[in-house]
Amino acid sequence: MGDSRLIHGRYRLLDRIGRGGMGEVWRARDESLGRHVAVKCLKPVGAQHDQSFGRVLRERFRREARVAAALQHRGITVVHDFGESDGVLYLVMELLQGRNLSQLLEDNKQHPLPVEEVVEIAGQVAAALAHTHDQGIVHRDLKPANIVRLDDGTVKICDFGIARLGHDIGFTSRLTGTGVAMGTPHYMSPEQISGSEVDRRSDLYSFGCVLYEIATGVPPFDLDDAWAILVGHRDTPPRPPRGHRADLPERLERIILDLLAKEPGARPDSARELADRIGGLRSAPAVVAAGTGLTGPPGKAGGTAGTVRVEEPARAGRAGRLPSWTRGMTTGRKAAGAAPATSPPDPAAGLSGEWIARPDTGPRPQPVTEERPAPAAEALTALAGRHSAGMSLGRLGRWTEAGEVHRAVAAEREHLLGPEHPDTLASRYEVAFALSRTGRAADALRAYKHVAGARIRALGADHPDTLAARQEMAYVLAQLGRPLDAHQVYLSVLAARERTMGPEHPDTLRCRHNLAFNLSRLGRLEDAYAMACEVAEARAGVLGPEHPDTLVTRHEVAYTLGRLGRWEEALETYRDVAGARAAVLGPDHADTLAARYEIGIGLGRLGRTGEALDLYRGLVEDRTRVQGPTHPETLRARHGIGVNLGRFGRWVDALAESREVCALRERVLGADHPDTLVSRREVAVGLGWLGRWAEALAEYRDVADARERILGADHPDTLAARSDEAHCLERLGRGEEAAELHRRVAAPRRPGAAGGA
């Protein structure tokens, strides 16, 4: 937007004075009234965003205008006008002459503000919040940059860009699913982070974070990783402010800590109650502790005088790897000075799950150790051999047997070596691995958490073995239908691997590969494809173009191409991978056979059903010869035969094949294994096509009940099964029952509600 542009024939833009996630703020002149104003203009939506993204941004901007204009209070920025000019939405506000709290801290070299200033600011903001909340409005983004102290001492709240009207929750929930950041990590309440509904008490928590920072010079969780900050808000008690600044009055510290309670019900009930408590501080005989000498003029440092603020350069590319819903978030500047009394929270678990380790808030008691006799060398050698045998069973795909071996070895190693000996933890890790490969993801997650916690204590958070356990946690979180939680864990592990091993270390690239795969689960297919291509290129450069890991990532590139509907390219890539694997690993290697299976998928998707059938029949023969007739992968290929028989319209044959595969899978894998349930659904599909809807309903219902029991009622696979069940009910003329199921499937769900551990 060039200088002196005229908006709506009235507001002449003079110079840009601010820029944020919602747009730009300009100093302007109101030509009609001859006064200077601030004009906020919606940032133009670039080509990288779709039209729906632009519509949501525009609607949010309009809501900011309506919300802000409804507020009339000396502590809230006045809105003069609102409109649209030449496709640009604009909001005209009073031009504030002053400094926001973030700038005041910078002016003070990041030292805390004098106590009397903190109390004065707190009282004015509490009064403004009380008015805001009385109007049924929640700000949702209180932070130092959104609170301005004018030159005359008046304090004003500004930027209601993501405020929530209490009666408009449904509309706001639609707005928050766009990938636009809603809130700022240093100041977000636990319920806001978890995706729960927020009310006025969320603003009180955020304001507690602001008070903490201006009173101590640092935010409550002063970490350099956005995700670690969010986890800290959710799970870690903040260091008491007097631990940073001993001169703070105890009553002020108590107010701040009450505002920072994790549970909304433990915070002050309202901003009006808060204002009353702050008023009590103002009337106290001494706001500042005697003899501190901290009542100097504004702008002078108080409290932790002598600390030096050190700016840390941001790691290149860090923001681009944060999840979509944290785009636009910044962790803020890393403050120097005393570190938090608690160790940083471990972000290894998803927000909707449990935490690996809870930091201690006091001295750790010394453990009483029991003298353990040295185990016999031959016993340890025998256990190592059994451990190796369990690993071999796993490589053969015999995960149930492998898990039994590792469980027994783990118990004996724990008895001989102790529960946190590296060998014991290695066996526990393999137990978890086997659980995840036999469909017991929730059990696997608990086992991995145990291993990761023990390894953190014994080896450190960044040890390769610790990172391996955390990375597998991400894998099973995705299995449980929690891809966003998985995404966060992968990001945390990736950051640690890049920091300790470098961006091109094979383990770092393996983590990036997993992250790319999980991006596709999140529906970010273009991002997944781009990352997979980058990893494939990097692996080719580090390991060679025909290294098995390189081919695994090229396999992922093909998979994502398929999900993007680019099946011709996917089929060509799968064929290249299969050919390379046959040359490097041999035609009967499991990875070669896996690529051939995906070729069949591609052929089927392209309508080349006859070729797909021939491929699957040949694959079944080869898998039977190499792995046996009841191996899970042999049965997967047989499942492909049944599907393509159905595509040919040969439903009697398709149903017979599906029934036989289902029975074998139930015997080999168990009745509730995901593959068994997929086969049971295919049986139901065949019955439906043959018009046997009552029998199909029983099968669909069994699948839905099993998935609900294992994955939870809100898991996408459970919901898909309930939709199938409803479809059957429609066919049987049971419309009311079908409608009830459809309502259950369509009901809004809290983010992260699916699955559990």
Order of alpha helices (4+ residues) and beta strands (2+ residues): beta-beta-beta-beta-alpha-beta-beta-beta-alpha-alpha-beta-beta-beta-beta-alpha-alpha-alpha-alpha-alpha-alpha-alpha-alpha-alpha-alpha-alpha-alpha-alpha-alpha-alpha-alpha-alpha-alpha-alpha-alpha-alpha-alpha-alpha-alpha
